[in-house]
Amino acid sequence: MSKSRLLVVFALVALVAMLVAVGCTSSNVPTTAGPVYNTGLAADEYRNDAFKELFPLHWESYMRNNDDTQMTVFGGSVPHRKNDGVNPLPKGYTYAQPYLKNLWLGLPFMYEYDRARGHTYALQDMLRIDRVDSYNEKANFGAACYSCKTTTIPKYLEKYGDDFWAMDIHELREEHDLGMHTIGCSNCHDPQTMELVITQVALDEALLRLGIDWREAPKNDMRSYVCAQCHIEYYFQRGAQGGAQLKPHFPWDQGFDPQDMYEFFADGTPEIDGFSGQYADWTHPVSGVPLIKIQHPEFEMWQDGPHGSAGVSCSDCHMPYVRVDGKKKISSHHWRSPLFTVEQSCLQCHGDKDAGWAKDRVVYSQQKTWDQLMVAQNESVRAHEAVRLAREFEGEKRANFDELLAEAVELTRKGQLFWDYVSAENSAGFHNPAKALETLSISIQDSMRAVELAKRATNYGIAPQLEGDIKDIVPPILEHSRKLQQSQAHLDSHQWLQYLPLLPEAERLWDDENNRIR
């Protein structure tokens, strides 16, 4: 469609915006009304390139997400292995967490966990990553994984209804154009009016459970809700008796903090939560601890942090207004760290400071969080090893061994959940420094308590095996993949890997570009 066919009708400009005061909620922050469009596109348009000619300046900024060469101190878009602190970029990086494969042993995350590239790579990176089983016709993940990677979900829900959630991820591989169906325009905008909308069913349901209807939400709230469609913690409902993963569910019913989620996962209600009893994503094969995998809770961390509580939206920092084409002002659709756009993202509010100050404050907070994250990670590994040793201990045990071990197991579960809440959150604590440090403090204390209980259960018979540097007790697993798990020699190379089953020899069915190769 030519630009001449685009009808733009500007809405009435709102009253002059007031200064944002710390402590305000985002609902109290007035925002200028945006333009209203009649694009002429179909209501169900989901191809990204359909918007290119209509919004060329926004499209240009969106396409900059293809740049996968930029790094900040603790993040960026270069696709490196997040457990690899040995090798240089792009394979590894200095700020790595060496025990990710150990802590996620038995979960597909143990195979590959890379730094995410820009949103334009979301679909491609999901389908190529080793977490998705590309060695078998039936994958280990359901179609629900597409929810945060593509614009096609409304199409599939209309076509398949709720049966979509139970479909196999491989069933829909060949229907996707990796570039034009990846995260894009129609995930957040009504194709006809360009109004902000929620297309993520799980978010719509979670907000309604909290008494919030996004259709009535202020624009400033929507500038964060559209990001909350994916930058959140979630799990897949599996029904009271387990089985195949189904619909995504956001565990916000008791609150947004890790303690709230820990309690939520303790005892679910099938008709509401999709599970009963204690929920677990998997059981660690070494320790036998039932665990929760936390997913990127940026929204939960931000919402009561310094910026979220002050009414500063996600878009204010990550999609700042920029001047383009000489004079026009648009909201940038190059989604990246505000450290690359300090003048536009930070100094609009912190006008009495300079860019150097802003960057230093961010890195200062992140470094403090990172240091404690490493401690929490190490103590979590020690807790798993302590529970393993206690389970396999053959000496004289305490009379209340079972009770002590059960408490150690639960504290190991909780300690890892709290560590992962910060580990999986993509700001290295900056979205909410106080919450990040408190969460890691609880993780460290609970993991250390688990170790002490496991020792006591064995009359301290295992204590000598748990003393010293954790890297000497349990070395980090640097290399592990589906292909390597087809080798018994590889499994024999590390004590913890020996708890995994040997996989049958096989070759991949799809390559990194989603082409079928056999």
C-alpha positions as CSV (number, residue, x, y, z in Angstrom):
1,M,0.0,0.0,0.0
2,S,1.3,3.5,-0.8
3,K,1.8,6.1,1.8
4,S,-0.7,8.3,0.0
5,R,-3.5,5.8,1.1
6,L,-2.6,6.2,4.7
7,L,-5.1,8.4,6.5
8,V,-3.8,9.9,9.7
9,V,-6.2,11.7,12.0
10,F,-4.5,13.3,15.0
11,A,-6.3,13.0,18.3
12,L,-6.8,15.8,20.7
13,V,-3.6,16.5,22.6
14,A,-3.9,15.9,26.3
15,L,-3.2,18.5,29.0
16,V,0.4,19.4,29.7
17,A,2.1,16.5,31.5
18,M,3.1,16.9,35.1
19,L,6.5,15.9,36.5
20,V,6.7,12.3,37.6
21,A,7.3,12.0,41.4
22,V,8.8,8.9,42.9
23,G,6.1,6.8,44.5
24,C,3.5,7.6,41.9
25,T,1.9,4.6,40.2
26,S,2.0,4.4,36.4
27,S,-1.8,4.9,36.3
28,N,-1.3,8.4,37.7
29,V,1.1,9.5,35.0
30,P,-0.6,11.5,32.2
31,T,0.5,10.8,28.6
32,T,0.0,12.7,25.5
33,A,-2.6,11.1,23.2
34,G,-1.1,9.6,20.1
35,P,-2.3,9.7,16.5
36,V,-5.1,7.5,15.4
37,Y,-4.6,5.6,12.1
38,N,-6.7,3.9,9.5
39,T,-4.0,1.8,7.8
40,G,-6.2,-0.1,5.4
41,L,-4.6,-3.3,6.5
42,A,-6.6,-6.4,7.4
43,A,-7.5,-6.8,11.0
44,D,-5.6,-10.1,11.2
45,E,-2.4,-8.9,9.3
46,Y,0.6,-10.6,10.9
47,R,3.4,-10.2,8.4
48,N,5.9,-7.6,9.6
49,D,6.7,-6.3,6.1
50,A,3.1,-5.3,5.6
51,F,3.9,-2.2,7.8
52,K,7.1,-1.3,6.1
53,E,5.8,1.1,3.5
54,L,3.3,2.7,5.9
55,F,5.8,3.4,8.6
56,P,9.3,3.6,7.0
57,L,11.0,5.5,9.8
58,H,9.8,3.1,12.5
59,W,10.6,0.2,10.2
60,E,14.2,1.4,9.8
61,S,14.6,1.5,13.5
62,Y,13.0,-1.9,13.9
63,M,15.4,-3.4,11.4
64,R,18.4,-2.2,13.5
65,N,17.5,-5.1,15.9
66,N,19.3,-7.2,13.3
67,D,22.6,-5.9,14.7
68,D,23.9,-8.7,16.9
69,T,27.3,-7.2,17.6
70,Q,26.7,-4.8,20.5
71,M,27.5,-5.5,24.1
72,T,27.2,-3.7,27.4
73,V,29.1,-4.8,30.5
74,F,26.6,-7.4,31.6
75,G,24.4,-7.9,28.5
76,G,24.0,-7.2,24.8
77,S,23.0,-8.8,21.6
78,V,26.0,-10.9,20.8
79,P,24.9,-14.6,20.9
80,H,27.3,-16.2,23.4
81,R,26.9,-19.2,25.8
82,K,26.0,-17.8,29.2
83,N,27.8,-20.5,31.1
84,D,31.1,-20.0,29.2
85,G,33.5,-17.6,31.0
86,V,36.5,-19.4,29.5
87,N,36.3,-18.4,25.8
88,P,36.1,-14.8,24.3
89,L,33.1,-13.5,22.4
90,P,31.2,-14.6,20.5
91,K,31.3,-18.1,22.0
92,G,31.8,-17.1,25.6
93,Y,32.0,-13.9,27.7
94,T,33.8,-12.7,30.8
95,Y,30.6,-12.3,32.8
96,A,29.3,-15.8,32.6
97,Q,27.7,-18.2,35.1
98,P,29.7,-21.4,35.0
99,Y,27.2,-23.6,36.8
100,L,24.2,-23.1,34.6
101,K,24.5,-26.6,33.1
102,N,25.0,-28.1,36.6
103,L,22.0,-26.4,38.1
104,W,19.7,-27.2,35.1
105,L,20.8,-30.8,34.7
106,G,17.9,-32.9,33.6
107,L,16.1,-29.9,32.0
108,P,16.5,-29.0,28.3
109,F,18.2,-25.7,29.4
110,M,21.2,-27.8,30.2
111,Y,21.9,-28.3,26.5
112,E,22.1,-24.7,25.4
113,Y,21.4,-21.3,27.0
114,D,22.6,-18.5,24.8
115,R,22.5,-14.7,25.2
116,A,19.3,-13.6,23.4
117,R,19.8,-11.6,20.2
118,G,17.4,-8.9,19.1
119,H,13.7,-9.5,18.7
120,T,14.1,-9.9,14.9
121,Y,16.0,-13.2,15.7
122,A,13.5,-14.5,18.2
123,L,11.8,-17.1,16.0
124,Q,15.0,-18.3,14.4
125,D,16.9,-18.6,17.7
126,M,14.1,-20.6,19.3
127,L,13.8,-23.1,16.5
128,R,17.6,-23.6,16.2
129,I,18.5,-23.8,19.9
130,D,19.4,-27.2,21.3
131,R,16.7,-27.0,24.0
132,V,14.2,-27.8,21.3
133,D,14.8,-31.4,20.2
134,S,15.7,-31.3,16.5
135,Y,16.8,-34.9,16.5
136,N,13.3,-36.4,16.6
137,E,10.0,-35.9,14.7
138,K,8.2,-35.2,17.9
139,A,9.7,-32.3,19.9
140,N,10.0,-32.0,23.6
141,F,8.1,-28.7,23.6
142,G,4.6,-27.8,22.6
143,A,3.4,-25.1,20.2
144,A,2.8,-22.8,23.2
145,C,6.5,-21.9,22.9
146,Y,5.6,-19.8,19.9
147,S,3.6,-17.4,22.1
148,C,6.5,-15.0,22.7
149,K,8.4,-15.6,19.5
150,T,6.0,-14.8,16.6
151,T,3.1,-12.7,15.4
152,T,1.1,-15.8,14.3
153,I,-0.6,-16.8,17.5
154,P,-4.0,-15.0,16.9
155,K,-4.1,-16.8,13.5
156,Y,-3.5,-20.2,15.1
157,L,-5.9,-19.7,18.0
158,E,-8.6,-18.8,15.5
159,K,-7.8,-21.9,13.4
160,Y,-7.2,-24.5,16.1
161,G,-8.8,-23.0,19.2
162,D,-7.5,-24.3,22.5
163,D,-6.2,-27.4,20.7
164,F,-3.3,-25.2,19.6
165,W,-1.7,-25.4,23.0
166,A,-1.3,-29.1,22.9
167,M,0.2,-29.2,19.4
168,D,3.9,-30.1,18.8
169,I,6.3,-27.2,18.0
170,H,7.6,-29.1,15.0
171,E,4.1,-29.2,13.4
172,L,4.3,-25.5,12.6
173,R,8.0,-25.0,11.8
174,E,7.6,-24.9,8.0
175,E,4.7,-22.4,8.2
176,H,6.9,-19.7,9.6
177,D,8.9,-17.1,7.7
178,L,11.7,-16.5,10.2
179,G,12.0,-12.8,9.4
180,M,8.5,-11.7,8.7
181,H,6.8,-13.8,11.4
182,T,9.2,-13.0,14.3
183,I,8.3,-10.6,17.1
184,G,7.1,-7.5,15.3
185,C,4.3,-4.9,14.7
186,S,1.1,-6.9,15.3
187,N,2.3,-8.3,18.6
188,C,1.7,-4.9,20.1
189,H,-0.4,-2.9,17.6
190,D,-3.8,-3.3,16.1
191,P,-3.0,-3.5,12.4
192,Q,-5.8,-1.2,11.4
193,T,-5.6,1.6,14.0
194,M,-2.1,1.0,15.4
195,E,-3.5,1.3,18.9
196,L,-1.6,-0.6,21.5
197,V,-3.1,-4.1,22.1
198,I,-2.4,-7.2,24.1
199,T,-2.2,-10.4,21.9
200,Q,-0.7,-12.6,24.6
201,V,-3.6,-14.6,26.0
202,A,-1.8,-15.5,29.2
203,L,-1.2,-11.8,30.0
204,D,-4.9,-11.0,29.3
205,E,-6.0,-13.7,31.7
206,A,-3.4,-12.8,34.4
207,L,-4.4,-9.2,34.4
208,L,-8.1,-10.1,34.6
209,R,-7.4,-12.3,37.6
210,L,-5.9,-9.2,39.2
211,G,-8.9,-7.1,38.3
212,I,-7.2,-5.2,35.4
213,D,-8.7,-4.9,32.0
214,W,-6.0,-3.7,29.6
215,R,-8.7,-2.5,27.2
216,E,-9.5,0.3,29.7
217,A,-5.9,0.9,30.8
218,P,-4.2,4.3,30.5
219,K,-1.7,4.6,27.6
220,N,1.2,4.9,30.0
221,D,0.3,1.5,31.5
222,M,0.0,0.0,28.0
223,R,3.5,1.2,27.2
224,S,4.6,-1.4,29.8
225,Y,1.9,-4.1,29.3
226,V,2.9,-4.7,25.7
227,C,6.4,-5.6,27.0
228,A,4.9,-7.7,29.8
229,Q,3.4,-10.0,27.2
230,C,6.8,-11.8,27.2
231,H,9.2,-10.3,29.6
232,I,7.7,-12.1,32.5
233,E,7.9,-15.4,34.5
234,Y,5.5,-18.1,33.3
235,Y,5.0,-21.8,33.3
236,F,3.1,-24.2,31.1
237,Q,-0.1,-25.7,32.6
238,R,0.0,-29.5,32.4
239,G,-3.1,-30.5,34.3
240,A,-3.4,-32.0,37.8
241,Q,-1.7,-35.2,36.7
242,G,1.1,-33.8,34.6
243,G,1.3,-34.7,30.9
244,A,2.1,-32.6,27.9
245,Q,2.7,-28.9,28.4
246,L,-0.3,-26.8,27.5
247,K,-1.2,-23.1,27.9
248,P,1.1,-20.5,29.4
249,H,0.2,-19.2,32.8
250,F,1.6,-16.2,34.7
251,P,2.0,-17.1,38.4
252,W,1.0,-13.6,39.7
253,D,-2.0,-14.6,41.7
254,Q,-0.3,-14.1,45.1
255,G,2.1,-11.4,44.0
256,F,5.1,-10.5,41.9
257,D,7.9,-11.3,44.3
258,P,9.8,-14.6,44.4
259,Q,8.4,-15.5,47.8
260,D,4.9,-15.0,46.3
261,M,5.7,-17.3,43.4
262,Y,7.4,-19.9,45.7
263,E,4.2,-20.1,47.7
264,F,2.1,-20.2,44.5
265,F,4.0,-23.2,43.2
266,A,3.6,-25.0,46.6
267,D,0.0,-26.1,46.2
268,G,-2.0,-25.4,43.0
269,T,-5.7,-25.6,42.3
270,P,-6.3,-27.6,39.0
271,E,-9.3,-25.6,37.8
272,I,-7.4,-22.3,38.2
273,D,-3.7,-23.0,38.1
274,G,-3.7,-26.2,36.0
275,F,-1.9,-28.3,38.7
276,S,-2.4,-29.7,42.1
277,G,0.1,-30.3,44.8
278,Q,3.7,-29.0,44.5
279,Y,4.5,-27.9,41.0
280,A,7.9,-28.8,39.5
281,D,9.2,-28.2,36.0
282,W,11.6,-31.1,36.5
283,T,13.5,-33.1,39.1
284,H,17.2,-32.7,39.4
285,P,18.7,-36.1,38.5
286,V,21.7,-35.7,40.9
287,S,19.9,-34.5,44.1
288,G,16.3,-35.6,43.4
289,V,15.1,-32.1,44.2
290,P,11.9,-31.0,42.4
291,L,12.7,-27.6,40.8
292,I,11.1,-24.5,39.2
293,K,12.7,-22.9,36.1
294,I,12.2,-19.1,36.3
295,Q,11.8,-17.2,33.0
296,H,13.0,-13.6,32.5
297,P,10.8,-11.8,35.1
298,E,11.7,-8.2,33.9
299,F,8.1,-6.9,34.4
300,E,7.9,-8.3,37.9
301,M,11.2,-6.9,38.9
302,W,10.6,-3.5,37.3
303,Q,7.0,-2.8,38.5
304,D,7.9,-2.0,42.1
305,G,11.5,-0.9,41.5
306,P,12.6,2.8,41.4
307,H,11.4,3.4,37.9
308,G,8.3,1.3,37.8
309,S,7.0,2.8,41.1
310,A,7.7,6.3,39.7
311,G,5.5,5.7,36.7
312,V,8.4,5.4,34.2
313,S,7.3,2.8,31.6
314,C,9.4,0.2,29.9
315,S,9.1,2.2,26.6
316,D,10.4,5.4,28.2
317,C,13.8,3.8,28.6
318,H,13.9,1.0,26.0
319,M,12.0,2.9,23.2
320,P,12.9,6.5,23.8
321,Y,11.8,9.3,21.5
322,V,14.4,10.1,18.9
323,R,14.8,12.6,16.1
324,V,15.0,10.9,12.7
325,D,15.0,12.1,9.1
326,G,16.4,15.5,10.1
327,K,13.4,16.6,12.3
328,K,10.7,14.0,12.9
329,K,10.3,12.5,16.3
330,I,9.4,8.8,16.7
331,S,9.5,6.2,19.5
332,S,12.5,4.1,18.6
333,H,11.7,0.5,17.8
334,H,15.3,-0.6,18.2
335,W,14.8,-2.4,21.5
336,R,18.0,-2.5,23.5
337,S,19.7,-1.3,26.6
338,P,19.3,2.3,27.6
339,L,23.0,2.4,28.0
340,F,23.2,2.9,24.3
341,T,20.8,5.9,24.4
342,V,21.6,7.6,27.7
343,E,20.8,11.1,26.4
344,Q,17.3,10.1,25.3
345,S,16.6,7.4,27.9
346,C,18.1,8.7,31.1
347,L,18.9,12.4,30.9
348,Q,15.4,13.4,30.0
349,C,14.6,12.9,33.7
350,H,18.1,13.1,35.2
351,G,18.8,16.4,33.5
352,D,21.2,17.6,36.2
353,K,23.6,14.7,35.5
354,D,25.7,13.6,32.5
355,A,26.0,10.4,30.5
356,G,29.1,9.2,32.4
357,W,27.3,9.5,35.7
358,A,24.3,7.5,34.4
359,K,26.4,4.7,33.0
360,D,28.5,4.5,36.1
361,R,25.4,4.2,38.3
362,V,23.9,1.4,36.3
363,V,27.2,-0.6,36.2
364,Y,27.7,0.0,40.0
365,S,24.3,-1.5,40.8
366,Q,24.8,-4.4,38.4
367,Q,28.2,-5.2,39.7
368,K,26.9,-5.4,43.3
369,T,24.1,-7.8,42.1
370,W,26.5,-9.9,40.0
371,D,28.9,-10.5,42.9
372,Q,26.1,-11.9,45.0
373,L,24.6,-13.8,42.1
374,M,27.9,-15.7,41.9
375,V,27.8,-16.5,45.6
376,A,24.1,-17.7,45.4
377,Q,25.0,-19.9,42.3
378,N,27.9,-21.5,44.1
379,E,25.9,-22.2,47.3
380,S,23.0,-23.7,45.3
381,V,25.4,-26.2,43.7
382,R,26.8,-27.0,47.1
383,A,23.3,-27.7,48.4
384,H,22.5,-30.1,45.5
385,E,25.8,-31.9,46.2
386,A,25.0,-32.1,49.9
387,V,21.5,-33.6,49.3
388,R,23.1,-36.1,46.8
389,L,25.7,-37.2,49.4
390,A,23.1,-37.5,52.1
391,R,20.8,-39.6,50.0
392,E,23.7,-42.0,49.2
393,F,25.3,-42.0,52.6
394,E,25.6,-45.5,54.1
395,G,26.9,-44.6,57.5
396,E,25.1,-44.0,60.8
397,K,22.3,-41.5,60.3
398,R,20.3,-39.3,62.7
399,A,17.0,-40.8,64.0
400,N,15.1,-38.0,62.2
401,F,17.1,-38.3,59.0
402,D,14.1,-38.3,56.7
403,E,12.7,-35.1,58.3
404,L,16.1,-33.3,58.1
405,L,16.6,-34.4,54.5
406,A,13.1,-33.4,53.4
407,E,13.8,-29.9,54.8
408,A,17.1,-29.7,53.1
409,V,15.4,-30.7,49.8
410,E,12.8,-28.0,50.2
411,L,15.4,-25.3,51.0
412,T,17.5,-26.4,48.0
413,R,14.4,-26.0,45.8
414,K,13.7,-22.5,47.3
415,G,17.3,-21.4,47.2
416,Q,17.6,-22.2,43.5
417,L,14.3,-20.5,42.6
418,F,15.4,-17.3,44.3
419,W,18.8,-17.4,42.6
420,D,17.1,-18.0,39.2
421,Y,14.7,-15.2,39.7
422,V,17.7,-12.8,39.6
423,S,19.7,-14.8,37.2
424,A,17.0,-15.0,34.5
425,E,16.1,-11.4,34.8
426,N,17.8,-9.5,32.1
427,S,18.9,-6.3,33.9
428,A,21.6,-7.8,36.2
429,G,19.5,-6.3,39.0
430,F,19.2,-2.8,37.8
431,H,15.4,-2.8,37.3
432,N,15.2,-3.2,41.1
433,P,18.5,-3.3,43.0
434,A,17.0,-3.6,46.4
435,K,14.8,-6.6,45.5
436,A,17.6,-8.3,43.6
437,L,20.0,-8.1,46.5
438,E,17.3,-9.2,49.0
439,T,16.4,-12.1,46.8
440,L,20.0,-13.3,46.5
441,S,20.5,-12.9,50.2
442,I,17.6,-15.3,50.9
443,S,18.9,-17.7,48.2
444,I,22.3,-17.8,49.8
445,Q,20.9,-18.3,53.4
446,D,18.5,-21.1,52.3
447,S,21.1,-23.0,50.3
448,M,23.6,-22.8,53.2
449,R,20.9,-24.0,55.6
450,A,20.2,-26.9,53.3
451,V,23.8,-27.9,53.4
452,E,23.8,-27.7,57.2
453,L,20.7,-29.9,57.5
454,A,22.1,-32.5,55.1
455,K,25.3,-32.7,57.1
456,R,23.3,-33.0,60.4
457,A,21.2,-35.8,58.9
458,T,24.3,-37.9,58.4
459,N,25.8,-37.0,61.7
460,Y,28.2,-34.8,59.7
461,G,29.6,-37.9,58.0
462,I,29.5,-36.0,54.7
463,A,30.9,-32.8,56.0
464,P,34.5,-33.3,54.9
465,Q,33.3,-33.8,51.3
466,L,31.6,-30.4,51.3
467,E,34.4,-28.2,52.7
468,G,36.5,-25.9,50.4
469,D,36.1,-24.3,47.0
470,I,32.9,-25.5,45.3
471,K,34.8,-25.7,42.0
472,D,37.0,-28.4,43.5
473,I,34.1,-30.2,44.9
474,V,31.8,-30.0,41.8
475,P,33.6,-28.7,38.7
476,P,31.4,-26.6,36.3
477,I,30.1,-28.5,33.3
478,L,31.4,-26.4,30.4
479,E,30.3,-28.6,27.5
480,H,27.1,-30.5,27.2
481,S,24.6,-30.9,24.4
482,R,22.1,-33.4,22.9
483,K,24.8,-34.7,20.6
484,L,27.3,-35.1,23.5
485,Q,24.7,-37.0,25.5
486,Q,24.8,-39.7,22.8
487,S,28.3,-40.5,24.0
488,Q,28.9,-42.6,27.1
489,A,32.5,-41.3,27.3
490,H,31.1,-37.8,27.7
491,L,28.7,-38.9,30.4
492,D,31.6,-40.6,32.2
493,S,33.7,-37.4,32.1
494,H,31.8,-35.7,35.0
495,Q,30.4,-37.2,38.1
496,W,27.1,-35.4,37.8
497,L,26.7,-36.3,34.1
498,Q,26.7,-39.9,35.0
499,Y,23.1,-39.4,36.4
500,L,21.8,-38.7,32.9
501,P,20.6,-41.4,30.5
502,L,22.5,-42.2,27.4
503,L,20.6,-40.9,24.3
504,P,20.4,-43.0,21.1
505,E,22.7,-41.9,18.3
506,A,20.9,-39.6,15.8
507,E,21.5,-36.6,13.5
508,R,19.5,-33.4,13.4
509,L,16.4,-33.1,11.3
510,W,16.6,-29.3,10.9
511,D,19.5,-26.9,10.4
512,D,20.0,-23.5,12.0
513,E,18.0,-21.8,9.2
514,N,15.0,-24.1,9.8
515,N,15.6,-26.2,6.7
516,R,14.9,-29.9,6.9
517,I,18.1,-31.8,6.3
518,R,16.9,-35.4,6.6
